[in-house]
Amino acid sequence: GVWFFIESNKTTEIYLVTKQDLPSGAAINLESLEQVELSLFGLSQLYLQPETLVEGAYLGRAVAAGEAIPVSAITNQADDNWANVVVTPEVPISTQLATGSKVAIWAAPLIEFQTYGEPALLAVDVEVVAIIEPEGGFTGQSKAVELKVPKESIQFLLGAISNKASIALTASAGSL
């Protein structure tokens, strides 16, 4: 009785699922995604299927690896108000940070050798695009972090880096 009803109503369709963590602004296409058979019942129209993926689609928010892509996360406009910058913070980054996490960027100006001033907030709600592990024999070297930074903050961030400020990242509420 019940088992037959469940099996007879079990319908699956093909949906698009991420192969890896993807940051907001990432261009998506069939080659960068997996096609997975899922049973989403009444929620099927809320998730991206191969036939509904349009050319020139971008993610409007970060999507974690293995996640079915919500239609609400798709946009057809590139995000031109942001730029990616790689920084190596002097303060070790949290182990909780991952692709898609939101952080604030702080910079303490260098006053003299190993003496820094009060930290200033340079940007908020900056997205982590990638965490880059140090390579080679430099085990004490810090991890670098690729960040998606608002263009209006780039000048201040690059100024702080060129003036040898101590850079730190703090997790924001709304991180993945």
C-alpha positions in Angstrom: 0.0 0.0 0.0 2.1 2.9 1.3 5.4 1.7 -0.3 3.7 1.3 -3.7 2.3 4.9 -3.3 5.7 6.3 -2.5 7.5 4.5 -5.3 4.9 5.3 -7.9 5.1 9.0 -7.0 8.9 9.1 -7.0 9.9 11.2 -9.9 13.4 12.5 -10.5 14.7 15.2 -12.8 18.2 16.4 -13.7 19.5 19.4 -11.8 22.7 21.4 -11.9 25.0 21.0 -8.8 28.3 22.7 -8.1 31.5 20.7 -8.3 33.3 23.0 -6.0 32.7 26.1 -3.9 31.9 29.0 -6.2 32.0 32.7 -5.2 29.4 35.2 -6.1 30.1 36.7 -9.5 31.4 33.4 -10.9 30.4 32.7 -14.5 28.6 29.4 -14.7 28.2 27.0 -17.6 27.4 23.3 -18.1 31.2 22.4 -18.1 31.7 23.8 -14.6 28.7 22.0 -13.1 27.6 18.4 -12.5 24.2 17.1 -13.7 22.6 15.1 -10.9 19.3 13.3 -10.8 17.3 14.5 -7.8 13.7 14.2 -6.5 12.7 17.7 -5.4 8.9 17.2 -5.7 7.1 20.6 -5.5 10.4 22.5 -5.3 11.6 21.6 -8.8 11.0 25.1 -10.3 13.2 26.7 -7.6 16.4 24.9 -8.8 18.5 25.2 -12.0 18.1 22.5 -14.6 20.3 22.2 -17.7 17.6 23.4 -20.0 17.0 26.6 -17.9 20.7 27.6 -17.8 21.1 30.6 -20.1 24.4 31.7 -21.7 26.2 34.4 -19.8 24.8 33.4 -16.4 26.6 34.4 -13.2 26.1 33.6 -9.5 24.6 36.4 -7.5 25.7 34.7 -4.3 28.3 32.1 -3.2 27.2 28.5 -3.7 28.9 25.7 -1.8 30.3 22.5 -3.4 27.6 19.9 -4.0 24.7 22.3 -3.7 21.9 22.3 -6.2 21.9 25.8 -7.6 18.8 27.9 -6.7 17.3 29.9 -9.6 17.3 32.8 -7.2 21.2 32.7 -7.1 21.5 33.3 -10.9 21.9 36.6 -12.6 22.8 37.5 -16.1 24.9 40.5 -15.3 28.6 40.5 -14.4 29.3 42.3 -11.2 31.3 45.4 -12.3 31.4 47.1 -8.9 33.9 44.6 -7.5 37.5 43.6 -8.1 39.5 40.7 -6.9 42.6 41.3 -4.8 45.0 38.8 -3.2 46.2 39.8 0.3 48.4 38.0 2.8 47.2 39.2 6.2 49.8 39.5 8.9 47.2 38.3 11.5 46.5 34.6 10.9 43.1 33.9 9.4 40.4 32.0 11.1 40.0 28.3 10.3 36.3 29.1 9.9 36.9 31.1 6.7 36.1 29.4 3.4 35.1 30.4 -0.1 32.0 32.5 0.1 32.7 33.7 3.7 32.2 37.5 4.3 35.0 39.4 6.0 35.9 42.9 7.1 39.4 44.2 6.1 41.3 46.1 8.8 44.6 47.9 8.4 47.0 49.2 11.1 49.4 51.7 9.7 53.2 51.1 10.2 54.5 53.9 12.4 58.1 52.6 12.7 59.8 49.2 12.6 57.4 46.7 14.2 55.2 49.5 15.6 51.7 49.9 14.3 49.0 52.5 14.9 45.3 52.0 15.6 43.6 49.7 13.1 41.1 51.3 10.7 38.3 49.5 8.9 38.9 49.5 5.1 35.9 47.5 3.8 33.0 45.3 5.1 31.1 42.4 3.6 34.1 41.5 1.4 33.7 38.0 0.0 36.4 35.3 0.2 37.0 34.0 -3.3 39.8 31.6 -2.4 42.3 30.7 0.3 45.7 30.1 -1.1 48.0 27.8 0.8 51.8 28.8 1.0 54.0 26.8 -1.4 57.5 25.5 -1.1 59.6 25.3 2.1 58.2 28.4 3.8 56.1 26.6 6.4 55.9 29.7 8.6 54.5 31.8 5.7 50.9 33.0 6.1 48.0 31.9 3.8 47.1 34.4 1.1 43.4 35.2 0.6 41.8 36.2 -2.7 39.0 38.7 -1.9 36.2 40.3 -3.9 36.5 43.9 -2.8 34.1 46.8 -3.6 35.9 49.0 -6.1 35.5 52.1 -3.9 37.7 50.4 -1.3 40.5 49.2 -3.6 42.4 52.5 -3.4 42.5 52.4 0.4 43.4 48.7 0.5 46.2 49.1 -2.0 47.4 52.2 -0.2 47.6 50.3 3.1 49.5 47.4 1.4 52.0 49.7 -0.3 52.6 51.6 3.0 53.3 48.2 4.8 50.2 48.4 7.1 49.4 45.3 9.0 46.3 43.7 7.4 43.8 41.6 9.3 40.5 40.0 8.2 37.6 39.4 10.6 34.6 37.3 9.9 31.3 39.2 9.3 27.9 38.0 10.3 26.4 36.3 7.2 29.5 34.2 6.4 28.8 30.7 5.0 
